[in-house]
């Protein structure tokens, strides 16, 4: 048989169309068949995957800790709550002196050289801590509490020096505070309106009313927890909870979750800078670390365009070691072509 005849004999051909069938149409399947319930298979697969997902979530998911609320804080550590409330009232809290975006506090903003980064957006969430966290929520309770209404009126009408004298006296008395039936009991002193105000604020917080008062906004969805978080941050209770769960900055908290669960390991480079000087001791740490990460990110993006750096892979061919099996195959194929 000639080579031409052999090629013709071994070339596969398409199935012949039935007589009278349009060109290109093949015979219908003539083999066996069975019924297949696609909906049934889908339901079975859905149930199995759902049960498996729930089981794995129960066994391996991270813990769902209860949120730290004002009510939980006030009931667990009422003295710390009163101390924080007093700092909000007299304007000595960290938030009251934070600067943008909350307050116009001179010299409080973080800078990079002469550039004030916090000043760029400005004060977008203005917070008067005394009004927002103490006087405002208490004003909602005055309709049914004449004593509280009188205390608020007396405090607000007093001069700033008199208000400072009351809060200073109350600060000293807090060292001797005790609690009976959920109310603060302090030794006698010249701080009567402040004592009445903070005693009622503690009762409001313990009952959960303060959480609702700080959460209420004009928005349809009441999901803005900014006020509650800012207030809670003034005390030590929230920080103590974070420390117990290894979530503080010096504990690499940005990379941790609650308990012994891993968090965001890709943030190691960001949080690394907070562990070393001068960043660990600088009040400008956030701005400085942000600037460093910006430079590093730009450097990574621009690697293909930086002379010298972009040539490192070619000069130090680690890629050939990692992909050695591929390059061995490529070299064998190249050798085979050269020898053929």
PyMOL commands that set and color helices and strands:
alter all, ss='L'
color gray80, all
select helices_A, chain A and resi 3-10+38-60+70-76+78-90+95-97+117-121+129-139+142-144+146-157+160-176+192-206+209-215+226-232+237-244+249-251+253-255+265-275+279-281+285-301+303-305+312-315+318-322+324-339
alter helices_A, ss='H'
color red, helices_A
select strands_A, chain A and resi 111-112+115-116+178-180+183-185
alter strands_A, ss='S'
color yellow, strands_A
deselect
rebuild
show_as cartoon
